[in-house]
């Protein structure tokens, strides 16, 4: 039996987090579920006075880099973000995509856990941002990172609004 990776949340690191749809379902392919993920991210950031450094929403998973003004906030942030987005996405699928909703038979939206990687430096932050922003390109969804509407790449490359306030913390 292997030990799960420990999440360090007792210092003011930026956290590169990843969480996936249950059974890697493509629940985030449509626009409305992606909007829900961004809306609940915005709300969770505001409630905990956190900062988003970057994000990408893929059809079956989400990456984000978040920073908190006090240690010990990551777990509650992730629980709130995933719970609220799950409730809203489930409700939307139940109302708008009834036949698909029947096929998932009450399964949750998200896998139960998330993965976190603590970022200590500008260079590691840039590495993770590039990895995250290139994800839609590697998946063949777009030719250039800037063309994926559901990431912070447009903010960094063109200074455009991306639906979430993006702030650099280092």
LOVEX-152322 format. One line per 10 residues: number of its first residue (from 1); their letters; for each residue x, y, z of N, C-alpha, C, O. Coordinates in nm, 2 decimals, m for minus. Layout:
N
NUM> A> X Y Z X Y Z X Y Z X Y Z  ...
This chain:
170
1> XXXXXXXXXX> 0.08 m0.12 0.00 0.00 0.00 0.00 0.09 0.12 0.00 0.18 0.14 0.08  0.06 0.22 m0.09 0.15 0.34 m0.10 0.08 0.45 m0.02 m0.04 0.46 0.00  0.17 0.53 0.04 0.12 0.65 0.11 0.07 0.76 0.01 0.15 0.79 m0.08  m0.04 0.82 0.04 m0.08 0.93 m0.05 0.02 1.05 m0.03 0.07 1.07 0.08  0.03 1.13 m0.14 0.12 1.24 m0.13 0.07 1.34 m0.03 m0.05 1.37 m0.03  0.16 1.39 0.06 0.12 1.49 0.16 0.10 1.63 0.09 0.18 1.66 0.01  0.00 1.70 0.14 m0.02 1.84 0.09 0.03 1.93 0.20 m0.01 1.92 0.32  0.13 2.01 0.16 0.19 2.11 0.25 0.12 2.24 0.24 0.11 2.30 0.13  0.06 2.28 0.35 m0.02 2.41 0.35 0.01 2.49 0.47 m0.08 2.57 0.51  0.12 2.48 0.52 0.15 2.56 0.64 0.25 2.68 0.62 0.29 2.74 0.71
11> XXXXXXXXXX> 0.28 2.70 0.49 0.36 2.82 0.45 0.29 2.89 0.34 0.20 2.83 0.28  0.33 3.01 0.30 0.27 3.08 0.20 0.32 3.05 0.06 0.38 3.13 0.00  0.30 2.93 0.02 0.34 2.88 m0.11 0.22 2.92 m0.21 0.11 2.94 m0.17  0.25 2.92 m0.34 0.15 2.91 m0.44 0.12 2.76 m0.46 0.22 2.68 m0.45  0.00 2.73 m0.48 m0.03 2.58 m0.50 m0.08 2.56 m0.64 m0.18 2.62 m0.69  m0.01 2.47 m0.71 m0.06 2.42 m0.84 m0.15 2.30 m0.81 m0.10 2.20 m0.77  m0.28 2.32 m0.84 m0.37 2.21 m0.81 m0.43 2.16 m0.94 m0.45 2.23 m1.04  m0.46 2.03 m0.93 m0.53 1.96 m1.04 m0.64 1.87 m0.98 m0.62 1.80 m0.88  m0.75 1.88 m1.04 m0.86 1.78 m1.01 m0.93 1.74 m1.14 m0.94 1.82 m1.23  m0.99 1.62 m1.13 m1.04 1.56 m1.25 m1.19 1.52 m1.24 m1.24 1.50 m1.12
21> XXXXXXXXXX> m1.26 1.51 m1.35 m1.39 1.47 m1.35 m1.40 1.32 m1.31 m1.30 1.24 m1.34  m1.50 1.28 m1.25 m1.52 1.14 m1.21 m1.51 1.05 m1.33 m1.57 1.07 m1.43  m1.43 0.94 m1.32 m1.40 0.85 m1.43 m1.35 0.91 m1.55 m1.37 0.86 m1.66  m1.29 1.03 m1.54 m1.23 1.11 m1.65 m1.34 1.14 m1.76 m1.31 1.15 m1.88  m1.46 1.15 m1.71 m1.57 1.19 m1.81 m1.54 1.33 m1.86 m1.48 1.41 m1.80  m1.59 1.35 m1.98 m1.57 1.48 m2.05 m1.69 1.58 m2.01 m1.75 1.64 m2.10  m1.71 1.60 m1.88 m1.82 1.68 m1.83 m1.80 1.83 m1.86 m1.89 1.91 m1.85  m1.67 1.87 m1.89 m1.64 2.01 m1.91 m1.63 2.05 m2.06 m1.56 2.15 m2.09  m1.68 1.97 m2.14 m1.67 1.99 m2.29 m1.76 2.11 m2.33 m1.72 2.19 m2.41  m1.87 2.12 m2.27 m1.97 2.23 m2.30 m1.93 2.36 m2.23 m1.87 2.35 m2.13
31> XXXXXXXXXX> m1.98 2.47 m2.28 m1.95 2.60 m2.23 m2.00 2.62 m2.09 m1.93 2.67 m2.00  m2.13 2.59 m2.07 m2.19 2.62 m1.94 m2.12 2.55 m1.82 m2.09 2.62 m1.72  m2.08 2.43 m1.82 m2.01 2.37 m1.71 m1.87 2.44 m1.69 m1.83 2.46 m1.57  m1.80 2.48 m1.80 m1.68 2.56 m1.78 m1.71 2.69 m1.71 m1.63 2.74 m1.63  m1.81 2.76 m1.75 m1.85 2.89 m1.69 m1.88 2.87 m1.54 m1.84 2.95 m1.46  m1.94 2.76 m1.51 m1.97 2.73 m1.37 m1.84 2.71 m1.29 m1.83 2.77 m1.18  m1.75 2.64 m1.34 m1.62 2.62 m1.28 m1.55 2.76 m1.25 m1.50 2.78 m1.14  m1.55 2.85 m1.35 m1.49 2.98 m1.34 m1.57 3.06 m1.24 m1.51 3.13 m1.15  m1.70 3.06 m1.24 m1.78 3.14 m1.15 m1.76 3.09 m1.00 m1.75 3.18 m0.91  m1.75 2.96 m0.98 m1.73 2.92 m0.84 m1.59 2.94 m0.80 m1.56 2.96 m0.68
41> XXXXXXXXXX> m1.49 2.94 m0.89 m1.36 2.98 m0.86 m1.35 3.12 m0.81 m1.29 3.15 m0.71  m1.42 3.21 m0.89 m1.42 3.35 m0.85 m1.48 3.37 m0.71 m1.42 3.44 m0.63  m1.59 3.30 m0.68 m1.65 3.31 m0.55 m1.56 3.26 m0.44 m1.55 3.33 m0.34  m1.50 3.15 m0.47 m1.41 3.09 m0.36 m1.29 3.18 m0.34 m1.24 3.19 m0.22  m1.23 3.24 m0.45 m1.12 3.33 m0.43 m1.16 3.45 m0.34 m1.09 3.49 m0.25  m1.28 3.50 m0.37 m1.32 3.62 m0.30 m1.35 3.59 m0.15 m1.30 3.66 m0.06  m1.41 3.48 m0.12 m1.44 3.44 0.02 m1.32 3.42 0.10 m1.31 3.47 0.21  m1.21 3.36 0.04 m1.09 3.34 0.12 m0.98 3.44 0.09 m0.87 3.42 0.13  m1.01 3.55 0.02 m0.92 3.65 m0.02 m0.79 3.59 m0.08 m0.68 3.64 m0.06  m0.81 3.49 m0.16 m0.71 3.42 m0.23 m0.68 3.49 m0.37 m0.76 3.57 m0.41
51> XXXXXXXXXX> m0.57 3.45 m0.43 m0.53 3.50 m0.56 m0.52 3.39 m0.66 m0.46 3.28 m0.62  m0.56 3.41 m0.78 m0.54 3.31 m0.88 m0.43 3.36 m0.97 m0.43 3.47 m1.02  m0.33 3.28 m0.99 m0.21 3.31 m1.07 m0.24 3.26 m1.21 m0.18 3.32 m1.31  m0.31 3.16 m1.23 m0.34 3.10 m1.36 m0.43 2.98 m1.35 m0.45 2.92 m1.24  m0.49 2.95 m1.46 m0.58 2.83 m1.47 m0.60 2.78 m1.61 m0.56 2.85 m1.71  m0.65 2.66 m1.62 m0.69 2.60 m1.75 m0.80 2.50 m1.72 m0.79 2.42 m1.62  m0.91 2.51 m1.80 m1.02 2.42 m1.78 m1.02 2.33 m1.91 m1.04 2.38 m2.02  m0.99 2.20 m1.89 m0.99 2.10 m1.99 m1.12 2.03 m1.99 m1.20 2.04 m1.90  m1.15 1.95 m2.10 m1.28 1.88 m2.10 m1.30 1.78 m1.98 m1.42 1.75 m1.95  m1.19 1.73 m1.92 m1.21 1.63 m1.81 m1.13 1.66 m1.69 m1.13 1.58 m1.60
61> XXXXXXXXXX> m1.07 1.78 m1.68 m0.99 1.81 m1.56 m0.96 1.96 m1.56 m0.98 2.04 m1.66  m0.92 2.01 m1.44 m0.89 2.15 m1.42 m0.75 2.16 m1.35 m0.72 2.09 m1.27  m0.68 2.26 m1.40 m0.55 2.30 m1.33 m0.57 2.45 m1.29 m0.63 2.53 m1.36  m0.52 2.48 m1.17 m0.51 2.62 m1.13 m0.39 2.64 m1.04 m0.35 2.55 m0.97  m0.35 2.76 m1.03 m0.24 2.80 m0.94 m0.30 2.91 m0.85 m0.34 3.02 m0.90  m0.31 2.88 m0.72 m0.37 2.97 m0.63 m0.28 3.00 m0.51 m0.19 2.92 m0.48  m0.30 3.11 m0.45 m0.22 3.16 m0.34 m0.31 3.22 m0.23 m0.41 3.28 m0.27  m0.28 3.19 m0.11 m0.36 3.24 0.00 m0.28 3.33 0.09 m0.16 3.31 0.11  m0.35 3.43 0.15 m0.28 3.53 0.24 m0.24 3.47 0.38 m0.16 3.52 0.45  m0.30 3.35 0.41 m0.26 3.28 0.53 m0.25 3.13 0.50 m0.32 3.08 0.41
71> XXXXXXXXXX> m0.16 3.06 0.58 m0.15 2.92 0.55 m0.27 2.84 0.60 m0.35 2.90 0.68  m0.28 2.72 0.56 m0.39 2.63 0.61 m0.52 2.65 0.54 m0.62 2.60 0.59  m0.53 2.72 0.42 m0.65 2.74 0.36 m0.68 2.66 0.23 m0.80 2.66 0.18  m0.58 2.59 0.18 m0.60 2.51 0.06 m0.71 2.41 0.07 m0.80 2.40 m0.02  m0.72 2.33 0.17 m0.81 2.22 0.18 m0.96 2.27 0.18 m1.04 2.22 0.10  m0.98 2.37 0.26 m1.12 2.43 0.26 m1.16 2.50 0.13 m1.27 2.49 0.09  m1.06 2.56 0.07 m1.08 2.63 m0.06 m1.12 2.52 m0.16 m1.22 2.54 m0.24  m1.04 2.41 m0.17 m1.07 2.31 m0.27 m1.21 2.24 m0.24 m1.28 2.21 m0.34  m1.23 2.21 m0.12 m1.36 2.15 m0.08 m1.48 2.24 m0.13 m1.58 2.19 m0.19  m1.47 2.37 m0.10 m1.58 2.46 m0.14 m1.59 2.47 m0.29 m1.70 2.47 m0.34
81> XXXXXXXXXX> m1.48 2.49 m0.36 m1.48 2.51 m0.50 m1.54 2.38 m0.57 m1.63 2.40 m0.66  m1.49 2.27 m0.53 m1.54 2.14 m0.59 m1.69 2.12 m0.56 m1.76 2.08 m0.64  m1.72 2.14 m0.43 m1.86 2.11 m0.39 m1.96 2.20 m0.46 m2.06 2.16 m0.52  m1.93 2.33 m0.46 m2.02 2.43 m0.53 m2.03 2.41 m0.68 m2.14 2.41 m0.74  m1.92 2.39 m0.74 m1.92 2.36 m0.89 m1.99 2.23 m0.92 m2.07 2.22 m1.01  m1.97 2.13 m0.84 m2.03 2.00 m0.86 m2.19 2.01 m0.85 m2.26 1.96 m0.93  m2.23 2.08 m0.75 m2.38 2.10 m0.73 m2.44 2.17 m0.85 m2.54 2.13 m0.90  m2.37 2.28 m0.89 m2.43 2.36 m1.01 m2.42 2.28 m1.14 m2.51 2.29 m1.22  m2.31 2.21 m1.16 m2.29 2.13 m1.29 m2.39 2.02 m1.29 m2.45 2.00 m1.39  m2.41 1.95 m1.18 m2.51 1.84 m1.17 m2.65 1.89 m1.20 m2.72 1.83 m1.28
91> XXXXXXXXXX> m2.68 2.00 m1.14 m2.81 2.06 m1.16 m2.83 2.10 m1.31 m2.94 2.08 m1.36  m2.73 2.16 m1.37 m2.74 2.20 m1.51 m2.76 2.08 m1.60 m2.85 2.08 m1.69  m2.68 1.98 m1.58 m2.69 1.86 m1.66 m2.83 1.79 m1.64 m2.89 1.75 m1.74  m2.88 1.79 m1.52 m3.01 1.74 m1.49 m3.12 1.81 m1.56 m3.22 1.75 m1.60  m3.11 1.94 m1.57 m3.21 2.03 m1.64 m3.20 2.04 m1.79 m3.29 2.04 m1.86  m3.07 2.04 m1.83 m3.05 2.07 m1.98 m3.01 1.96 m2.06 m3.03 1.95 m2.18  m2.95 1.86 m2.00 m2.90 1.74 m2.07 m2.95 1.61 m2.00 m2.87 1.53 m1.95  m3.08 1.60 m2.00 m3.15 1.50 m1.92 m3.10 1.36 m1.96 m3.07 1.27 m1.87  m3.09 1.33 m2.09 m3.06 1.19 m2.13 m2.91 1.16 m2.09 m2.89 1.05 m2.04  m2.82 1.25 m2.10 m2.69 1.23 m2.06 m2.68 1.21 m1.91 m2.61 1.12 m1.86
101> XXXXXXXXXX> m2.76 1.29 m1.84 m2.76 1.29 m1.69 m2.80 1.15 m1.64 m2.75 1.10 m1.55  m2.90 1.09 m1.71 m2.94 0.95 m1.68 m2.83 0.85 m1.69 m2.83 0.75 m1.62  m2.74 0.87 m1.79 m2.64 0.77 m1.81 m2.53 0.77 m1.70 m2.46 0.67 m1.68  m2.52 0.89 m1.63 m2.41 0.89 m1.53 m2.47 0.84 m1.39 m2.39 0.82 m1.30  m2.60 0.81 m1.39 m2.66 0.74 m1.28 m2.62 0.79 m1.14 m2.58 0.71 m1.05  m2.62 0.92 m1.12 m2.59 0.98 m0.98 m2.45 0.98 m0.95 m2.42 1.01 m0.83  m2.36 0.95 m1.04 m2.22 0.96 m1.01 m2.18 1.11 m0.98 m2.24 1.20 m1.03  m2.07 1.13 m0.90 m2.03 1.26 m0.87 m1.97 1.33 m0.99 m1.93 1.26 m1.09  m1.95 1.46 m0.99 m1.89 1.53 m1.10 m1.74 1.51 m1.09 m1.67 1.49 m1.19  m1.68 1.52 m0.97 m1.54 1.52 m0.95 m1.49 1.39 m0.88 m1.56 1.33 m0.81
111> XXXXXXXXXX> m1.37 1.36 m0.92 m1.30 1.25 m0.84 m1.29 1.31 m0.70 m1.28 1.43 m0.68  m1.28 1.22 m0.60 m1.28 1.27 m0.46 m1.16 1.36 m0.42 m1.18 1.44 m0.33  m1.05 1.33 m0.47 m0.93 1.41 m0.43 m0.88 1.51 m0.53 m0.94 1.52 m0.64  m0.78 1.58 m0.49 m0.71 1.67 m0.58 m0.56 1.66 m0.56 m0.52 1.60 m0.46  m0.48 1.70 m0.65 m0.34 1.70 m0.64 m0.29 1.84 m0.62 m0.33 1.93 m0.69  m0.19 1.85 m0.54 m0.13 1.99 m0.51 0.02 1.98 m0.52 0.08 1.88 m0.47  0.08 2.08 m0.59 0.22 2.09 m0.60 0.26 2.23 m0.55 0.20 2.33 m0.60  0.34 2.24 m0.45 0.37 2.37 m0.39 0.48 2.44 m0.47 0.58 2.37 m0.51  0.46 2.56 m0.50 0.56 2.64 m0.58 0.63 2.74 m0.50 0.57 2.82 m0.42  0.76 2.74 m0.50 0.84 2.82 m0.42 0.91 2.94 m0.49 0.96 3.03 m0.43
121> XXXXXXXXXX> 0.92 2.93 m0.62 1.00 3.03 m0.70 0.94 3.08 m0.83 0.84 3.01 m0.88  0.98 3.19 m0.88 0.94 3.24 m1.01 0.96 3.14 m1.12 0.87 3.12 m1.20  1.07 3.08 m1.12 1.11 2.98 m1.23 1.01 2.86 m1.23 0.96 2.82 m1.33  0.98 2.81 m1.11 0.89 2.70 m1.10 0.75 2.74 m1.14 0.67 2.67 m1.20  0.71 2.86 m1.10 0.58 2.92 m1.13 0.56 2.93 m1.28 0.46 2.89 m1.34  0.66 2.99 m1.35 0.66 3.00 m1.49 0.65 2.86 m1.56 0.58 2.84 m1.66  0.73 2.77 m1.51 0.72 2.63 m1.56 0.58 2.57 m1.56 0.53 2.52 m1.65  0.52 2.58 m1.44 0.38 2.53 m1.42 0.28 2.61 m1.51 0.19 2.55 m1.56  0.30 2.74 m1.52 0.20 2.82 m1.60 0.22 2.77 m1.75 0.12 2.75 m1.82  0.34 2.75 m1.80 0.36 2.71 m1.94 0.30 2.57 m1.96 0.23 2.54 m2.06
131> XXXXXXXXXX> 0.33 2.48 m1.86 0.27 2.35 m1.87 0.12 2.35 m1.88 0.06 2.29 m1.97  0.06 2.43 m1.79 m0.09 2.44 m1.79 m0.14 2.50 m1.91 m0.24 2.45 m1.97  m0.08 2.61 m1.96 m0.13 2.68 m2.08 m0.12 2.60 m2.21 m0.19 2.62 m2.30  m0.01 2.51 m2.21 0.01 2.43 m2.33 m0.08 2.30 m2.33 m0.08 2.23 m2.43  m0.15 2.28 m2.22 m0.23 2.16 m2.21 m0.33 2.14 m2.33 m0.34 2.04 m2.38  m0.41 2.25 m2.36 m0.50 2.24 m2.47 m0.43 2.21 m2.61 m0.49 2.15 m2.70  m0.31 2.26 m2.62 m0.24 2.24 m2.75 m0.19 2.10 m2.76 m0.21 2.03 m2.86  m0.14 2.05 m2.65 m0.09 1.90 m2.64 m0.21 1.81 m2.67 m0.19 1.70 m2.72  m0.33 1.85 m2.62 m0.45 1.77 m2.64 m0.51 1.78 m2.78 m0.61 1.71 m2.81  m0.46 1.87 m2.86 m0.51 1.89 m2.99 m0.64 1.97 m3.00 m0.71 1.97 m3.10
141> XXXXXXXXXX> m0.67 2.04 m2.90 m0.79 2.13 m2.89 m0.77 2.26 m2.97 m0.87 2.31 m3.02  m0.65 2.31 m2.97 m0.62 2.44 m3.04 m0.48 2.43 m3.09 m0.40 2.34 m3.05  m0.44 2.52 m3.18 m0.31 2.52 m3.23 m0.21 2.60 m3.15 m0.09 2.57 m3.14  m0.26 2.70 m3.07 m0.18 2.79 m2.99 m0.25 2.80 m2.85 m0.38 2.81 m2.85  m0.18 2.81 m2.75 m0.23 2.83 m2.61 m0.33 2.95 m2.60 m0.43 2.94 m2.54  m0.29 3.05 m2.67 m0.37 3.18 m2.66 m0.51 3.16 m2.72 m0.61 3.23 m2.70  m0.53 3.05 m2.81 m0.66 3.03 m2.87 m0.76 2.95 m2.78 m0.88 2.94 m2.82  m0.71 2.90 m2.67 m0.80 2.83 m2.58 m0.86 2.93 m2.49 m0.80 2.99 m2.40  m0.99 2.95 m2.50 m1.07 3.05 m2.43 m1.07 3.02 m2.28 m1.10 3.11 m2.20  m1.05 2.90 m2.24 m1.07 2.86 m2.10 m0.94 2.85 m2.02 m0.92 2.75 m1.95
151> XXXXXXXXXX> m0.86 2.94 m2.04 m0.73 2.95 m1.96 m0.69 3.09 m1.94 m0.75 3.18 m2.00  m0.59 3.11 m1.86 m0.53 3.24 m1.83 m0.43 3.28 m1.93 m0.36 3.38 m1.92  m0.40 3.20 m2.03 m0.30 3.23 m2.13 m0.32 3.36 m2.20 m0.22 3.44 m2.22  m0.44 3.40 m2.23 m0.47 3.52 m2.30 m0.44 3.64 m2.21 m0.40 3.75 m2.26  m0.45 3.62 m2.08 m0.41 3.73 m1.99 m0.26 3.76 m2.00 m0.22 3.87 m2.00  m0.19 3.65 m1.99 m0.04 3.67 m1.99 0.02 3.71 m2.13 0.11 3.78 m2.13  m0.05 3.67 m2.23 0.01 3.70 m2.37 m0.04 3.83 m2.42 0.03 3.91 m2.48  m0.17 3.86 m2.40 m0.23 3.98 m2.46 m0.29 4.08 m2.35 m0.34 4.18 m2.39  m0.28 4.04 m2.23 m0.34 4.13 m2.12 m0.49 4.13 m2.12 m0.55 4.23 m2.07  m0.56 4.03 m2.18 m0.70 4.03 m2.19 m0.77 3.97 m2.07 m0.70 3.89 m1.99
161> XXXXXXXXXX> m0.89 4.01 m2.05 m0.97 3.95 m1.94 m1.00 3.81 m1.97 m1.03 3.77 m2.08  m1.00 3.72 m1.86 m1.02 3.58 m1.88 m1.13 3.53 m1.79 m1.14 3.40 m1.77  m1.21 3.61 m1.73 m1.32 3.57 m1.64 m1.28 3.56 m1.50 m1.37 3.54 m1.41  m1.15 3.56 m1.47 m1.11 3.55 m1.33 m0.99 3.65 m1.32 m0.91 3.67 m1.41  m0.99 3.72 m1.20 m0.88 3.81 m1.18 m0.75 3.74 m1.16 m0.74 3.65 m1.08  m0.65 3.77 m1.24 m0.52 3.70 m1.24 m0.42 3.79 m1.18 m0.41 3.91 m1.21  m0.35 3.74 m1.08 m0.25 3.82 m1.01 m0.12 3.74 m0.99 m0.13 3.63 m0.95  m0.01 3.81 m1.01 0.12 3.75 m0.99 0.16 3.77 m0.84 0.14 3.89 m0.79  0.21 3.67 m0.77 0.23 3.69 m0.63 0.38 3.69 m0.59 0.42 3.73 m0.48  0.47 3.65 m0.68 0.61 3.64 m0.64 0.68 3.77 m0.67 0.80 3.78 m0.65
